[in-house]
Amino acid sequence: MLKLLVKFAYLIHLNSKDRQMEIELITKADFHTLKSEIVDEIKRLFQSPSEQKEWLKSADVMNMLGCSPGTLQNLRVNGALPFTKMGGTIYYSRKDVMKVLEGNKQNAA
């Protein structure tokens, strides 16, 4: 099935402004990368809390919060997000990150 998809896999979409068709070739490597990303995300979603890391690096926290490195630095500098630094690596407690998320929860108006 994958071979058939790779052989004939073209993404075709209609550009609404120009009414021109654009064709993009999707390679076998693209499918494998997509498959790996989907499998990793599913595994992450089904991890029990005890299997999740207690200490997170900056990249993990930025993904969780959906923020930039600058915003994360502001959270550290302002004391909104406690951290631990060992060597050149900054670690954040998962519980502290969750507290920041819960503390910024807003009700729908």
TORVOSE-418764 format. One record per atom (N, C-alpha, C): residue number from 1; residue in three letters; y, x, z. Coordinates in steps of 0.1 Angstrom, whole numbers, plus 5000, padded with zeros to 4 digits. Atoms other than C-alpha are relative to their C-alpha. Layout:
N
   seq   type      Y      X      Z
   NUM    ALA      Y      X      Z
...
END
This chain:
109
   seq   type      Y      X      Z
     1    MET   4988   5008   5000
     1    MET   5000   5000   5000
     1    MET   5013   5009   5000
     2    LEU   4989   4991   5000
     2    LEU   5024   5028   5009
     2    LEU   5003   5007   4987
     3    LYS   4999   4993   5013
     3    LYS   5017   5046   4977
     3    LYS   5006   4991   4989
     4    LEU   4994   5010   5009
     4    LEU   5025   5014   4958
     4    LEU   5015   4998   5002
     5    LEU   4985   5001   4996
     5    LEU   5058   5010   4977
     5    LEU   5008   5012   4996
     6    VAL   4992   4988   5004
     6    VAL   5068   5046   4971
     6    VAL   5001   5000   4985
     7    LYS   5000   5000   5015
     7    LYS   5059   5043   4934
     7    LYS   5011   4991   4995
     8    PHE   4991   5010   5005
     8    PHE   5081   5012   4929
     8    PHE   5012   4997   5009
     9    ALA   4990   5003   4990
     9    ALA   5105   5015   4958
     9    ALA   5014   5004   4994
    10    TYR   4986   4998   5004
    10    TYR   5140   5011   4945
    10    TYR   5008   4989   5007
    11    LEU   4991   5010   4993
    11    LEU   5168   4995   4965
    11    LEU   5010   4996   4990
    12    ILE   4991   5005   5010
    12    ILE   5188   4974   4941
    12    ILE   5009   4990   5007
    13    HIS   4991   5010   4995
    13    HIS   5219   4956   4952
    13    HIS   5012   4998   4991
    14    LEU   4989   5004   5009
    14    LEU   5247   4939   4934
    14    LEU   5014   5003   5007
    15    ASN   4987   4998   4994
    15    ASN   5282   4952   4941
    15    ASN   5009   4988   4997
    16    SER   4992   5012   5002
    16    SER   5303   4921   4946
    16    SER   5013   5002   4993
    17    LYS   4987   4998   5006
    17    LYS   5335   4937   4934
    17    LYS   4999   5003   4985
    18    ASP   5001   4995   5014
    18    ASP   5324   4954   4902
    18    ASP   4990   4992   4992
    19    ARG   5011   5006   5006
    19    ARG   5294   4933   4895
    19    ARG   4991   5010   4993
    20    GLN   5008   4989   5006
    20    GLN   5276   4966   4888
    20    GLN   4988   5002   5009
    21    MET   5012   4998   4992
    21    MET   5241   4973   4900
    21    MET   4999   5015   5003
    22    GLU   5003   4986   4995
    22    GLU   5234   5004   4921
    22    GLU   4986   5001   5003
    23    ILE   5014   4997   4997
    23    ILE   5200   5019   4923
    23    ILE   4999   5013   5008
    24    GLU   5003   4989   4991
    24    GLU   5189   5042   4951
    24    GLU   4985   5002   5001
    25    LEU   5014   4997   4999
    25    LEU   5156   5059   4951
    25    LEU   4996   5003   5014
    26    ILE   5005   4998   4986
    26    ILE   5137   5057   4984
    26    ILE   4987   5009   4998
    27    THR   5011   4991   5002
    27    THR   5113   5087   4987
    27    THR   4989   4997   5011
    28    LYS   5011   5001   4991
    28    LYS   5080   5089   5005
    28    LYS   5004   5006   5014
    29    ALA   4995   4994   4988
    29    ALA   5097   5111   5031
    29    ALA   5009   4991   5008
    30    ASP   4991   5010   4993
    30    ASP   5123   5084   5038
    30    ASP   4992   4989   5007
    31    PHE   5009   5010   4994
    31    PHE   5095   5059   5045
    31    PHE   4993   5006   5013
    32    HIS   5006   4994   4988
    32    HIS   5078   5083   5069
    32    HIS   5010   5002   5011
    33    THR   4989   4999   4990
    33    THR   5111   5090   5087
    33    THR   5003   4986   5006
    34    LEU   4998   5013   4995
    34    LEU   5117   5053   5090
    34    LEU   4989   4995   5009
    35    LYS   5012   5004   4993
    35    LYS   5082   5046   5102
    35    LYS   5000   5007   5014
    36    SER   5000   4992   4987
    36    SER   5085   5074   5129
    36    SER   5011   4994   5009
    37    GLU   4989   5005   4992
    37    GLU   5119   5060   5141
    37    GLU   4996   4986   5006
    38    ILE   5004   5014   4996
    38    ILE   5105   5024   5143
    38    ILE   4990   5002   5011
    39    VAL   5010   4998   4990
    39    VAL   5074   5036   5162
    39    VAL   5006   5005   5013
    40    ASP   4994   4994   4988
    40    ASP   5095   5057   5186
    40    ASP   5008   4989   5008
    41    GLU   4991   5010   4994
    41    GLU   5119   5028   5193
    41    GLU   4991   4989   5007
    42    ILE   5009   5009   4993
    42    ILE   5090   5004   5200
    42    ILE   4994   5005   5012
    43    LYS   5005   4994   4988
    43    LYS   5074   5028   5224
    43    LYS   5010   5001   5011
    44    ARG   4989   4999   4990
    44    ARG   5107   5033   5242
    44    ARG   5002   4986   5006
    45    LEU   4997   5013   4995
    45    LEU   5112   4995   5245
    45    LEU   4989   4995   5009
    46    PHE   5011   5005   4992
    46    PHE   5078   4990   5260
    46    PHE   4996   5009   5011
    47    GLN   5003   4991   4989
    47    GLN   5079   5018   5285
    47    GLN   5003   4993   5013
    48    SER   4998   5006   4987
    48    SER   5076   5007   5321
    48    SER   5011   5008   5006
    49    PRO   4989   4992   4994
    49    PRO   5106   5017   5343
    49    PRO   4995   5013   5007
    50    SER   5005   4988   4993
    50    SER   5083   5042   5361
    50    SER   4998   5012   4990
    51    GLU   5002   4990   5011
    51    GLU   5077   5060   5327
    51    GLU   5013   5005   4994
    52    GLN   4987   4995   5006
    52    GLN   5114   5063   5319
    52    GLN   5005   5012   5008
    53    LYS   4994   4988   4994
    53    LYS   5132   5095   5327
    53    LYS   5010   4996   5011
    54    GLU   4990   5003   4989
    54    GLU   5151   5095   5360
    54    GLU   5013   5007   4997
    55    TRP   4988   4993   5003
    55    TRP   5176   5121   5348
    55    TRP   5002   5001   4985
    56    LEU   4997   5001   5014
    56    LEU   5193   5117   5315
    56    LEU   5010   5011   4996
    57    LYS   4990   4991   5006
    57    LYS   5212   5142   5293
    57    LYS   5011   4992   4994
    58    SER   4988   5006   5005
    58    SER   5246   5135   5278
    58    SER   4996   4991   4987
    59    ALA   5003   5007   5012
    59    ALA   5231   5124   5244
    59    ALA   4993   4987   5003
    60    ASP   5007   5012   4996
    60    ASP   5208   5099   5261
    60    ASP   5010   4989   5005
    61    VAL   4990   5009   4994
    61    VAL   5237   5084   5281
    61    VAL   5010   4995   4989
    62    MET   4991   5005   5011
    62    MET   5260   5082   5250
    62    MET   4993   4989   4992
    63    ASN   5008   5010   5007
    63    ASN   5232   5063   5232
    63    ASN   4999   4987   5008
    64    MET   5001   5012   4991
    64    MET   5228   5039   5262
    64    MET   5013   4993   5000
    65    LEU   4987   5006   4998
    65    LEU   5265   5033   5266
    65    LEU   5007   4997   4986
    66    GLY   4993   5001   5013
    66    GLY   5274   5035   5229
    66    GLY   5013   5006   5000
    67    CYS   4987   4993   4999
    67    CYS   5302   5059   5236
    67    CYS   5000   5013   4993
    68    SER   4998   4987   5006
    68    SER   5316   5091   5222
    68    SER   4999   5011   5011
    69    PRO   5000   4989   4990
    69    PRO   5314   5125   5239
    69    PRO   5013   5000   5009
    70    GLY   4987   5001   4993
    70    GLY   5351   5121   5248
    70    GLY   5000   4990   5011
    71    THR   5001   5011   4991
    71    THR   5345   5088   5265
    71    THR   4992   5004   5012
    72    LEU   5009   4996   4989
    72    LEU   5316   5102   5285
    72    LEU   5007   5010   5009
    73    GLN   4993   4990   4992
    73    GLN   5338   5131   5296
    73    GLN   5010   4993   5009
    74    ASN   4990   5007   4992
    74    ASN   5365   5107   5307
    74    ASN   4993   4993   5012
    75    LEU   5007   5006   4989
    75    LEU   5339   5088   5328
    75    LEU   4997   5010   5011
    76    ARG   5002   4989   4990
    76    ARG   5330   5121   5345
    76    ARG   5012   5004   5007
    77    VAL   4988   4995   4994
    77    VAL   5365   5133   5350
    77    VAL   5006   4989   5010
    78    ASN   4994   5010   4992
    78    ASN   5377   5099   5364
    78    ASN   4991   4996   5012
    79    GLY   5009   5003   4989
    79    GLY   5347   5098   5388
    79    GLY   4992   4987   4998
    80    ALA   5007   5013   5003
    80    ALA   5333   5066   5372
    80    ALA   4985   5002   4999
    81    LEU   5014   4997   5002
    81    LEU   5300   5083   5364
    81    LEU   4996   5013   5006
    82    PRO   5004   4988   4994
    82    PRO   5285   5108   5388
    82    PRO   4990   5008   4991
    83    PHE   5008   4991   5008
    83    PHE   5267   5138   5373
    83    PHE   4996   5012   5008
    84    THR   5005   4988   4994
    84    THR   5248   5169   5382
    84    THR   5000   5011   4988
    85    LYS   5000   4990   5010
    85    LYS   5253   5202   5363
    85    LYS   4991   5012   5004
    86    MET   5009   4989   4998
    86    MET   5226   5228   5361
    86    MET   5001   5010   4988
    87    GLY   4998   4991   5012
    87    GLY   5234   5259   5340
    87    GLY   5011   4994   4992
    88    GLY   4990   5006   5009
    88    GLY   5252   5245   5310
    88    GLY   4997   4986   4997
    89    THR   5005   5014   5004
    89    THR   5234   5211   5310
    89    THR   5005   4990   5011
    90    ILE   4996   5010   4991
    90    ILE   5248   5180   5325
    90    ILE   4990   4989   5000
    91    TYR   5010   5010   4998
    91    TYR   5224   5154   5339
    91    TYR   5007   4988   5007
    92    TYR   4995   5012   4994
    92    TYR   5231   5118   5349
    92    TYR   4988   4992   5005
    93    SER   5010   5009   4995
    93    SER   5210   5095   5371
    93    SER   4999   4987   4992
    94    ARG   5002   5013   5008
    94    ARG   5196   5065   5352
    94    ARG   5006   4989   5009
    95    LYS   4994   5010   4992
    95    LYS   5206   5044   5382
    95    LYS   5015   4999   5000
    96    ASP   4985   4999   5000
    96    ASP   5242   5056   5381
    96    ASP   5005   4994   4986
    97    VAL   4996   5005   5014
    97    VAL   5244   5048   5343
    97    VAL   4999   4985   5000
    98    MET   5002   5015   4999
    98    MET   5230   5013   5350
    98    MET   5011   4994   5008
    99    LYS   4989   5005   4992
    99    LYS   5256   5008   5377
    99    LYS   5013   4999   4992
   100    VAL   4988   5000   5008
   100    VAL   5284   5017   5353
   100    VAL   4999   4988   4990
   101    LEU   5001   5011   5009
   101    LEU   5270   4992   5328
   101    LEU   5002   4986   5007
   102    GLU   4999   5012   4992
   102    GLU   5266   4965   5355
   102    GLU   5015   4998   5005
   103    GLY   4986   5001   4994
   103    GLY   5301   4972   5369
   103    GLY   5010   4996   4989
   104    ASN   4991   5003   5010
   104    ASN   5317   4967   5335
   104    ASN   4996   4987   4993
   105    LYS   5004   5013   5006
   105    LYS   5299   4934   5328
   105    LYS   5011   4990   5000
   106    GLN   4990   5010   5001
   106    GLN   5322   4907   5317
   106    GLN   4994   4986   4996
   107    ASN   5004   5014   5003
   107    ASN   5317   4869   5316
   107    ASN   5006   4996   4987
   108    ALA   4994   5005   5012
   108    ALA   5322   4852   5283
   108    ALA   5011   4990   5003
   109    ALA   4988   5009   4997
   109    ALA   5355   4833   5281
   109    ALA   4999   4988   4992
END
